[in-house]
């Protein structure tokens, strides 16, 4: 089954520009509205720990991926089919562990930033070590995400790369700076509410074109792709030994670890208590499982229906355009703008979370130490919130500048270099954050030593072939020597999974070797560690620790913004071909968004009315008591 006439690049129509522009304006308006939720730095950086489970859970889900889902991951699905579900099921399993016990622990740490948690567990030096490296790496990675999104949308949808970088960067900067974490969570929820139905629609249209699941499996067999689309493959079937058992194990270890370290605790600081943290984790996990099922279908359908069109895309890896090509060919005219919005949402949700957390770390964890060195007094909570906005703005400008810089390099290896640095640092830094959750008897310097020593094999692992090529005097010969050695030791060529598992083994071993030296740390340090674990396992008392809640306000605000969004999407019915029955696709997406919004608004109004009645009753009872006592 092959479609001969398929679109490769489609010019964005005026209606698509209206959709994209309206969406960006709407989420900027959300930033202005949510600005009223923040009265101090605790509200600005963690929502005063008053976030509801559904708001925090949707934000955790959205911050867990970027446009990578529609590009690189889709490229894997285009080439190797079902194997990509390992990535998303590993994420879901990570959230399952959060749900079972870690999410309540994370919330009960009662912190504002991830760096604050590190200070409680390992001390000030380790906190500063992680804080500075984390901010730098986060900014660099956000710049890469933004530039990657711009390059992709420019190649597929004909948008100007620099314009995408600047416009998207400014929009994220505006609502993150004005509304803080409340705006981040609110926009993430709205973005998920748009993303889910549009991707469900895409999966349905692909299956419809293929004749359902049975037609899809028939097409896979007819085109001889059964072996390529196996979940697990032999080491030599794909370049870099992707989709093997070792690859699957490495992906599971990497993604599960990413969701279950002290560094990932910050996603639950905004929720009310441990119970709601558990529910937020459950929601994020369920959405990730749903995503794994619906996101994989369009790129696989592109392989079956539009392979020539995908391979004709002018990007470095044409397979990464598989999802977009399916959208261009199957979505009704006038709905391409919504697909662009979905891709923007995926990247913006990662950027805004990083912006807010970076500003929080700088204001709450780095600046106080600078003040201390300079002999200055710490600022009050109101000033800290103002500083948070200032540094959010500064970091946002840095991200835009970095993305423009990467664009100016014109493919000179900056991406590869930076991704290599991220991989080199990421795994070594995560190991002490995972081990520190379960191992109490470790010295205060265990984390720093583990990171520094593990980075040695990490560097060698990433640049092993280049180093070998230097000594051999020939790059190809050096690379082959490294592959031969890896095959001899592990049965697999030198690849991502080999490097990751090597780093993991080295890191865990180094950390374990520091445990006998726990006695070298002071008793004061061990007392702080004991207090940290006791704090982490002590349930939150909502009444005394959080105070007055605003659940109804969250429901009403998100409900009304969702209803407005649904109504705006409905206007696309004037752009699609109604006579061909294409309006049902618009109504499905619009109805889902507006329907959920209506439910939220109804629940919020009912909650507010009930709260008002209870308050009036309490006031009347108090007045009655006063009268009785007076008599």
Secondary structure, DSSP 8 states (H G I E B T S, - for coil): ---SS--S-----HHHHHHHHHHHHHHHHHHHHHGGG-SSHHHHHHGGG-B-HHHHHHHHHHTT--GGGGTHHHHHHHHHGGGGHHHHHHHHHHHHHIIIIIHHHHHHT--SSHHHHHHHHH-HHHHHHHHHHHHHHHHHHHHHHHHHHHHHHHHHH---HHHHHHHHHHHHHHHHHHHHHHHHHHHHHHHHHHHHHHHHHHHHHHHHHHTHHHHHHHHHHHTT-TTTT-SS--TTSSGGGTTSHHHHHHHHHHHHHHTSSGGGGGGGTTBSSHHHHHHHHHHHHHHHHHHHHHHHHHHHHHHHH-HHHHHT--SSSGGGGHHHHHHHHHS-TT-HHHHHHHHHHHHHHHHHHHHHHHHHHIIIIIHHHHHHHHT-----HHHHHHHHHHHHHHHHHHHHHHHHHHHHT-SSSHHHHHHHHHHHHHHHHHHHHHHTTT-----TTHHHHHHHHHHHHHHHHHSHHHHHHHHHT-HHHHHHHHHHHHHHHHSS-S-HHHHHHHHHHHHHHHHHHHGGGGGGS-HHHHHHHHHHHHHHTS---IIIII-S--HHHHHHHHHHHHHHHHHHHHGGGGTS-GGGTTHHHHHHHHHHHHHHHHHHHHHHHHHHHHHHHHHHHHHHHHHHHHHHHH-
